């Protein structure tokens, strides 16, 4: 009879898989297992759907892809015949026969050269950025897994977030600890939420928990890692790094009161501004690198939005992979020319000036007969923006650079952006940051350099850019406030409308704003939906990012008005 162990060493593999790269993810898992073996681990745990990358979305509806994932799991299982650490790893899993026939979000337990068992996700999320019910079947309520004499409960991500009492069921059926593979994306203050969820389940089940979370960017989502352990006494003996990959050994010991994890890594979690900045950097870096771009290009106007995007790009990729282009017209001020040059010099990027007078005048000349006897206005202003967008896309086509687009959430909310102009681009690192957050993060970055950022220290966004009144410079003496409320007011209105789905009356009562101002911003928010549908993807930072979470119809006659 095998003696029940009193010590179990579990390596938490907080890594950065790539969706669809089954071969690469398998190689990553094998290297992590070798690392875990060198550390003396008995078991290495990977994150949710690791072998496919998370989230694969409709890719899992392709039978050949699922077959490739399952074959990779079988290959990895053979590696465990070497008496080294066993493996718990997330994968899509198809069952062809019996009552459980279907496609599942699963974990496979690998040991002794074979797939010893699988566990299937019970609670499929269908809210926010998640849409698992349309691609996966729900698994049955799981029982514990006997791993080398220790009964492990393995709920998968939402299984601890929902209301199905999966953890309590596992405890009642004999589980001794909980190991939770996660694909939990970042939003502001998410770590507080995760700790609360985990603590609630530890208290209700009476079992300690290893919470292991994916790291890396996937389209709009950023997975920030920050895996941790909560013991049954509600202490947190392990807190892994946020926004960094690692394979971290945790040591568990059986006592009279059950299993507990020894004190180990206790990293400092970033504050809100640092976390937001690093999320934007990680999202941009992984989008560029995972999609095979060698460098990026962006228009540097001398304004705050393009300046912060340039700084984020340098932090993500390094100065040698960032190209900035100033495209002046007759309304571009000397101040903007100086500010753009100062920003480029501070960041060390390649910088050039490409005037747009000739192409803009060419368009106006071509349209002169068509536009005869009409008043000059927004159309002519938009020609400037669209000319700049065309030039950036030409540079992208010629040199293979991805265009970074630079509109913030305040502007994207109310349509203060030109479609096929300044909205051109492949990715937007500040898409989910409101204007005042852009200002706050810019000031913060001038005094801080996060550990995983490649840019220089010191003032990388000139103070004059932060201090001056924002303007698109599409006509003489233009400022953003000619068309919009001051940004603190606009952002407060938008936070109510977008983040909290408040009524116009509620916003007016809370802030004391003029009702007509709130109504006008609501109207602009609704009519700009068609622009947002065509906007580049960008990093999710808030709880309600456009596109993935806030999905409104384009054709929409509703307005919140008094009868």
N, C-alpha and C positions, 0 to 999 in steps of 0.2 A: 504494500500500500504506500502511495506517494505521500511523503510528509508535507503538510500544509506549510507554506513559507511564512516567515515572520517579517520579511523585508521584501519589498518590490521596488525596483528602480525603473521608472518610466521616463523616457525621453519625449518631450513635447516638441514636435517638429512644426514650428511656426514659419512657413515658407511661402514662396510666391510662385504658384503654378500659373500656367498660361492656358486659357480655354482652348480646347481643340488640339493642343500639343501633347498627345498621349505619350509619344515616344520621349519627348523632353521631360514630361512630368514623371514618367517612370524612372528616367535617369536621375532626376532630382530626388526621388524617393530612395533609390538605391544608395546614393551618396549620403543621404541623411541617415540611413540605416547603418552604413559603415561608420559614420561619425558617432552614432549612438552606441555602437558596439565598442568603439575605442573608449567611450566614457563608462563602460561597464553596465549598460542598460539591459534589463530583461525584456523590455517592451518599448516600441516606439509608436507614437500616436500621431497620425496626420489629420488634416482638417476635412471638412465636409466636401464630398465630390472632388477630392484632390486629384485623382487620376484624370478626370475630364477637365478640371478647372471649374471654378464657380463664378458666375452661374452660366451653364451651357445653354440655357433657354431652349429654343426649339431644335437645337442641334441634337438633343437626345432623342428626338423623334426619327432620326435617321438610323436605321438598323445597323448599317455598317459602322457607324461611330460607336454605338453601344457595344457591338461585338469587339471592336478594337480595344475599348476600355476593359472589357471582361478578360480578353486575352492578356492584356498587360498585368492584370491582377494575378492571373494564373502564373505568369512568368515570375512575378515578384514572390509569389508563394513558394516557388521552387528554391529561391534563395534562402529561405528560412530553414532548409534542411541542414545548415551548417552549425546548428546548436547555438547560433547567435540570437539576438533579440527577435521576438515575434513582432507582428505588425498589426495595427488597426488603421485602416485606410478607407476613405470615402470614395465611392464609385457609383455610377449608374449601374443598375443590375436588372436583367430581364429574367423572369421566371416563366417558363413555357407551359408547365403542367399544374394540375390540381387546383385547389381553391385559391391559391395565391398567384395564379398566372397574371402577369402584368409587368409594367416597367416601374422600378422603384429607385428612390434616392436611398442608398444603402451604405453600410460599412461592411467591409470584409475583415474577418479576423484570420490572420495567417500565422501558422506555426508548424514546425516539424515537417516543412516541405510541402504543405498543402493548405487549402482553404478550409479551415476547421469549422467555420460557421459564418453566417451573415446576420445582420440586423437591419431592419427596414424602418425608414422614417414614418412615424405615425401621423404627426400633425403637420400638414402641408400648408405653408403660409400663402395667403392670397390677398395681400394688401400692400400698400406702398410700392416698393420696388420688386416685390415678390409676386410670382405668378405660377407657383409650382403645381397647383391643382390641374392646370391644363395640360401638363406634360407627364406627371407622375401619378401613380396609384398610391393610396395610403396603405401603409403596412399595418399588421395587427399589433396589439399591445405587446411589447417585448418582455421576455424574461432575461435574467442575467446570463452572462457568458462565463463558463468556467475556464479561466486562463491559468494554467499551471497551478491549480489548487486555489485560486482566488476568484471569487464570484464578482464579476464586473458588470455594472449596469451601464449601457451605452445609449443613452438618448441622443438624438441627433438634432442639434440646433433648436428649431422651433418646438421640439418636444419638451423643452424646459421653459419656453416662453408662453405657450398656450395654456389652456384650461383643462387639459385632458388628464392631468395628474399622473403623467408617465413616470415621474421620479418616485412618487409614493407607491405606485404599483410595483416598480422594480425593487424598492425596499421591502415591501410586503412579500415578494417572491424570493427574497434571500440575497439580494445584491449587497456587497460590502463597501463599495465605493462607486462613484459616478464618474465616467469619462465622457466628456461632451465635445464631439467635433463640431465646429461652427464655421459658417460663412456669414459672419455678421458685419455688414458694411458700416463705415464711419458716418456719423453726423455729429454736430457740435454737442459736447457733454455726453456722448454715448457711453463712455466708461462708467459714469455714475449709474446709468440705467442697467448696464450689464451686471455690475456688482450687486445691485438691488435684486435683480432677477435670480442670480445665482444664490444669493443669501437666502432668499425666500424658499428656494427649492431645497437647500441644505437643511434649513430649519424644519420644513414639512416632512422631509424624508429621514432626517437624522443621519444622513450619510455625507462624507466629505466629497468634494468635487474638483476634478481637473477640467478647466474650461480652456479649450485649445482653439484658437481663432486664426483664420487665414490672414495673410499679409499680401498687399500688392494692389495695383490698379487694374480694373476691368471695365473698359468703356467709361460710363459715368460714375461707376462705383469705386470707392477706395476701401479696401479691407486693411485695417490698421493693426492687426495682430493684438498685442497687449494681453496675451494669454495669462491665466492666473490659476491659483489653487485657493479654495476655501475649505478649511477644516471644519469638522462637525462642531467645534467650539466657536465657530463664526470668525476665527482669525484668518488672515490672508498671509500664509508663509511664503508664497511665491507670487511675484508680479513681474512678468516679462516685459521687454521693451515694446513701446508703441512705434509703429512705422519702421521696424527693423526685423529682418529675418534672423532666426536663431534655432538651434537644436539644444534645448536646455534639459538637463537631467534633474528629475525630481525623485527624492528618496522617501518611500513610504514604509512605515513600520506598524505592525499590528500590536496593539496593547490590550489591556483589559476592557477598554471601552471601544474597541474596534480600531480601524486604520486611521492614521494621521500622517501628514506630510511634514518632513523636517523643514526647518527654516532654510531658505536658499536665496536665490536672486530676488532682490527687492528694488527694482529700478524706479527712478523718479518719473512719474507720468507728466507729460508736457501740460502747461496751462492752456487755456482756450485759444489764445492767439497763436501760440506756437503750434498747437495741434492743427488748427485751420491751415496755417501756412504749409506745414509738412504734408497735409492731405492734398493740397493743391499741387505741391511739388511732385509728390509720388504719383498722383493721377496723371499729370502731364508726362512725367518721365516714362511711366510704363506704357502709356498710349503711344508715345513716339517710338520707343524701343521695341515693343511687342508687335507693332505694325511695320517695322522695318525701315523707318525714316532715319537718315543719317544726320539731318540737321533741321532747323526750323527757321522761318522768316516771319517778321511781323512789321507792321507799320508803326513807327515811333513818332507820335504827333507832338510830343511835348506836354501831353495831358497825363492825368493820374492813372487812367486805366491801361494805356499802352505801357506806361513806365512800370507799373507793378507786374504786368505780364512779362515784360522783358526781364525783370529781376527774378521772377519765378522760373522762367525758361533757363536762365543762367544757373540758378540753384539746382535745377533738375538735370541739366545736360552739360554744363560747363560753357564758358564763354566762346570756345572755338566752334561750338555747334549752333550758335545763335547769330542771326543776321538781322539787322534793323535798318529800315528804310524810312527816311523822312521824305514826304511827298508834298512839298509846299505849293500853294496857289496864292492868288493875290491877297486873300484874306488871312494868310498865315502871318502871325506877328513875329517880329524879331525876337521877342521874349520866348515864343514857342521854339524857334530855331535854336536859340541858345540852350533852352531847357532840354530839348531832345539830345543835342550834342553832349551836354554835361552828363546826362543820364547814360548815354552810350559809353562815354569815356570812363565813368565811374564803374560800369559793369565790364568794361574791356571787350565789348563785342565789336564785330565788323559793322561799320556804319557808313551809309552812303545817302546822298541826296538825289532824288529823282523828281524834278519839277513836273507838274501836271498841266501847266498852262496850255501847251500845244494840243494835247489830246482833248482837253475840256473844250477849248475853243473850236477844235475840229468837230466835236459832237454838236456844239451850238450852231456852227455853220451849216452842218448837214441838216439840222432841224429847223433852220431859220424860216423856210417857207411854211413848213407845217405849223410852226409856233407863231406865225405872223399875226399881229394884232392881239396877242395874249400878254398878260401881265407876268413879269418875272417873279418867281417865288420858289416854293419848295422843290419843284421839278428841277430847276437849275442847280439848287443846292445839292440835290441827290446825285446829279451828274458828276459832281466832284467826288463824292464818296464812291460812286460806282467806278469811276476812273481809277481811283486808288485800289479798289478791290480787284479790278482787271489786271493792273500792273503787278500786284502781289501774286495773283494766280499765274501770271506769265513767268515770274521768277520761280515759283513753285514748279511749274511744268519744265522749265529749262534745266533747273539744277536739282530737282528731286527733293526740294525742301517742303516740309509741311507748313502751311500757313497757320499761325496762331491767331485766333480772333479774340477780340478784347472787350466785348460788351459785358457790363455788370448786370446783376439781377434787377436793379432798379430800372435801368434803361430797357432791358428785355421785357420787363413787366408791362410797361406802358408804350412799347413800340418806338422808343426814342433811339432808333437804329435803322439803318438803310439796308433793306434786303437786297442781295446781290452787290452790296457795297462793303461797308465796314462789317457786315455779318459774314462775309466770305471767310472760309477757313476750315481746317480739319478738326480743331479742338480748341476749347475755351476754358482756361484754368480758373477764371473768375466768374463763370456763368451763374453760379449759385451764391455769390457774395453781393449783398446790397452795397450801395455807394458809400455809406458811412463806414461799413466794414472794410471796404477798400482803403479808405483813408486811415482807419485805425491800424490795419495790417501793414500799410506802407510805413507809417511812423514806427511801428514795432520792429520791422525788418531793418530799419536804419540803425537800430541799437542792438540787434541780435543776429547771430548766425547759427541756425540749428545744426546739429552734428552731422546730418546726412546731406547737407546742402553744399554745392560746389562753388557758390559765388563768393565775392570778397566781403570783408567786414567793412564797417564804416557806413557812411551815407551813400547808399546805392541809388536812392530815389531823391533827387535834389529837393531841398526843403521848399524852394519856390514853387515846384510842381504841386506840393501838398497844400501850400498856402493860397495859391491864386484861385480865382473864381473859375469853375469849370466851363469850358466852351467847346463847341464843335468847330468853330471858326469857318462857317460856311457862308457868312455874310458879315458886313461891317459891324463891329462892336456887339457881336452876338454872345450871349451867355445862356447856359442851360435853363436858368431861372426865367428867361423870357417865355418859355413854353411850359415849365413845370414848377410846382412848389419848391421851396428850398428842400434840399435832400433830407435833412432830419425830419421834416414834415412828411415828405413823400414816403420815406422808408417806414415811418410809423403807420401810415395809411396802408401801405402794401403788406406790412407784417400782419395787420388785422385782416385784410382781404385774402391774402394768399396763405399765410401760415396758420391762421386761426379761423378762417371762414366766418368772420364776424359780419354782422349786418352793417349797413351804413349808419343806422341809428346808434348802434353800439360803439362804433368808432368815434362818431361825433360826441357822444356822451362821455366816453373815456378821455378823449384828448382835447375836446373843445374846438375842434377844427370847424371851419365853415362847411355846412352841408353841401353846398354846390361844389366845393373843392373835392370832397370825398366822392361825390357822385361822378364828377368828371374823371377822376382817376380810376374809378370802377369801370366806367365806359371805355377808357383807353386800355385797361387791362383786358377786357373782353375782346375788343376789336383787334388786338395785336396777336391773338392766338395763332392766326395763320402764319405769322412771321416765326413764332417760336417753333411751329411744326417743321420749319425749314432751317432752323438754326443748327449750328455744329453742336455735337455733344460736349459736355463739360462736367467738371468735378462736382459731385453732390456734397454739399456742406451742411445744408439746413435739413430739417425734418420733411420739408415739402419742396423738392426740386421739380422744376418744370419738366414735363415729358415723362419721366419715369414714375412720378407719384401724382402730380397734379395734372389730370387729364380732362381738359374741358373741350366741349365741341367748338369747332370753328364757327359754324352757323349757329348763332345763339342770340335770341331776342330778349332774354331776361335782363331786366335792370331792377335794382332794388330801390324803388321809388315809392313815395307816399301816394296813396290813391287820390 
